[in-house]
Amino acid sequence: MQPSCLTELAADGLPELLTPATGLLYFKLSGDQIDSDGEFVCGDILSVDPSLDAEPGDTVVWWTGVERTMALARIDDNMSFHGIAGFAPPVTEQPAKIRGVLSGRFHPLS
């Protein structure tokens, strides 16, 4: 079983149907442990806006500064991270940095 994983995509690596927007980052979601709540599925491409400030209820991509630690979380009312889509929240020993706020999602057909 593969854990949930986010891989950053270059603008020229996006599917033909997607036109990259200036200033956004793009990530592909993969792994077998993505929650089955229907919100996210393996293969989703997520657009993330690094210029937005995270607010309670927002979904963010966070990391510890190392690419393999990128993960999804929802910001709780007390501004703590709640891991989603099979990702764990950050641990207090290694503070999280927000890469950006989720601004869009593309569900591929295949």
C-alpha positions as a Markdown table, in Angstrom:
| # | Residue | x | y | z |
|---|---|---|---|---|
| 1 | Met | 0.0 | 0.0 | 0.0 |
| 2 | Gln | 1.4 | 3.4 | -1.0 |
| 3 | Pro | 0.9 | 6.4 | 1.3 |
| 4 | Ser | -0.7 | 9.6 | 0.0 |
| 5 | Cys | 1.7 | 11.7 | -1.9 |
| 6 | Leu | 1.8 | 15.2 | -3.5 |
| 7 | Thr | 4.1 | 15.8 | -6.5 |
| 8 | Glu | 4.7 | 19.3 | -7.8 |
| 9 | Leu | 4.1 | 19.6 | -11.5 |
| 10 | Ala | 5.7 | 22.0 | -13.9 |
| 11 | Ala | 3.3 | 24.1 | -16.0 |
| 12 | Asp | 4.4 | 22.2 | -19.1 |
| 13 | Gly | 3.6 | 18.9 | -17.4 |
| 14 | Leu | -0.1 | 19.7 | -17.0 |
| 15 | Pro | -2.8 | 17.9 | -19.0 |
| 16 | Glu | -3.7 | 19.4 | -22.3 |
| 17 | Leu | -7.1 | 20.6 | -21.0 |
| 18 | Leu | -5.5 | 22.8 | -18.3 |
| 19 | Thr | -4.0 | 26.2 | -19.0 |
| 20 | Pro | -1.6 | 27.2 | -16.2 |
| 21 | Ala | -2.4 | 30.5 | -14.5 |
| 22 | Thr | 0.4 | 32.9 | -13.6 |
| 23 | Gly | 1.5 | 32.6 | -9.9 |
| 24 | Leu | -0.2 | 29.2 | -9.2 |
| 25 | Leu | 1.6 | 26.0 | -8.2 |
| 26 | Tyr | 0.2 | 22.6 | -9.4 |
| 27 | Phe | 0.4 | 19.3 | -7.6 |
| 28 | Lys | -0.7 | 15.7 | -8.5 |
| 29 | Leu | -2.2 | 13.6 | -5.7 |
| 30 | Ser | -1.4 | 9.9 | -5.6 |
| 31 | Gly | -1.4 | 6.9 | -3.3 |
| 32 | Asp | -3.6 | 4.2 | -1.9 |
| 33 | Gln | -4.5 | 5.8 | 1.4 |
| 34 | Ile | -6.5 | 8.8 | 0.1 |
| 35 | Asp | -9.7 | 9.1 | 2.1 |
| 36 | Ser | -12.7 | 7.6 | 0.4 |
| 37 | Asp | -15.0 | 10.5 | 1.3 |
| 38 | Gly | -15.2 | 11.6 | -2.4 |
| 39 | Glu | -13.5 | 14.9 | -1.9 |
| 40 | Phe | -10.1 | 13.8 | -3.3 |
| 41 | Val | -9.2 | 10.9 | -5.6 |
| 42 | Cys | -5.9 | 9.5 | -6.8 |
| 43 | Gly | -4.8 | 11.4 | -9.9 |
| 44 | Asp | -6.4 | 14.8 | -8.9 |
| 45 | Ile | -4.4 | 17.8 | -10.0 |
| 46 | Leu | -4.6 | 20.6 | -7.4 |
| 47 | Ser | -3.9 | 24.3 | -8.1 |
| 48 | Val | -2.5 | 26.2 | -5.1 |
| 49 | Asp | -2.2 | 29.9 | -4.7 |
| 50 | Pro | 0.9 | 30.8 | -2.6 |
| 51 | Ser | -0.2 | 34.5 | -2.4 |
| 52 | Leu | -3.3 | 33.8 | -0.3 |
| 53 | Asp | -3.3 | 33.9 | 3.5 |
| 54 | Ala | -4.8 | 30.7 | 5.0 |
| 55 | Glu | -8.0 | 31.2 | 6.9 |
| 56 | Pro | -10.0 | 28.7 | 9.1 |
| 57 | Gly | -11.7 | 26.2 | 6.8 |
| 58 | Asp | -9.1 | 26.5 | 4.0 |
| 59 | Thr | -7.3 | 23.5 | 2.5 |
| 60 | Val | -3.6 | 24.1 | 2.2 |
| 61 | Val | -0.4 | 22.3 | 1.0 |
| 62 | Trp | 2.1 | 22.3 | 3.8 |
| 63 | Trp | 5.6 | 21.0 | 4.1 |
| 64 | Thr | 8.7 | 21.1 | 6.3 |
| 65 | Gly | 10.9 | 22.4 | 3.6 |
| 66 | Val | 11.7 | 19.0 | 2.1 |
| 67 | Glu | 9.7 | 18.1 | -1.1 |
| 68 | Arg | 8.8 | 14.6 | 0.1 |
| 69 | Thr | 7.0 | 16.1 | 3.2 |
| 70 | Met | 4.4 | 18.0 | 1.2 |
| 71 | Ala | 0.9 | 17.2 | 2.4 |
| 72 | Leu | -2.7 | 18.4 | 2.5 |
| 73 | Ala | -4.4 | 19.8 | 5.6 |
| 74 | Arg | -7.5 | 21.8 | 6.5 |
| 75 | Ile | -7.1 | 24.7 | 8.8 |
| 76 | Asp | -9.2 | 24.4 | 11.9 |
| 77 | Asp | -10.9 | 27.2 | 13.7 |
| 78 | Asn | -8.0 | 27.5 | 16.1 |
| 79 | Met | -5.6 | 27.7 | 13.1 |
| 80 | Ser | -4.2 | 24.2 | 13.7 |
| 81 | Phe | -3.7 | 21.7 | 10.8 |
| 82 | His | -6.1 | 18.8 | 10.4 |
| 83 | Gly | -4.6 | 16.2 | 8.0 |
| 84 | Ile | -6.9 | 15.2 | 5.1 |
| 85 | Ala | -6.8 | 12.8 | 2.1 |
| 86 | Gly | -4.7 | 10.3 | 4.0 |
| 87 | Phe | -2.1 | 12.8 | 5.1 |
| 88 | Ala | -1.1 | 13.2 | 8.8 |
| 89 | Pro | -0.9 | 16.7 | 10.3 |
| 90 | Pro | 2.5 | 18.2 | 11.0 |
| 91 | Val | 4.2 | 17.4 | 14.3 |
| 92 | Thr | 5.1 | 20.1 | 16.7 |
| 93 | Glu | 8.8 | 19.1 | 16.7 |
| 94 | Gln | 9.1 | 20.2 | 13.0 |
| 95 | Pro | 6.9 | 23.2 | 12.3 |
| 96 | Ala | 5.0 | 23.3 | 9.0 |
| 97 | Lys | 5.3 | 26.0 | 6.3 |
| 98 | Ile | 2.3 | 26.6 | 4.1 |
| 99 | Arg | 3.1 | 26.4 | 0.4 |
| 100 | Gly | -0.3 | 27.8 | -0.5 |
| 101 | Val | -4.0 | 27.6 | -0.3 |
| 102 | Leu | -6.0 | 25.2 | -2.5 |
| 103 | Ser | -7.6 | 27.3 | -5.3 |
| 104 | Gly | -8.8 | 24.5 | -7.7 |
| 105 | Arg | -9.0 | 20.8 | -8.4 |
| 106 | Phe | -9.1 | 18.9 | -11.7 |
| 107 | His | -10.5 | 15.3 | -11.6 |
| 108 | Pro | -9.0 | 13.5 | -14.7 |
| 109 | Leu | -11.5 | 11.2 | -16.5 |
| 110 | Ser | -9.2 | 8.2 | -16.7 |
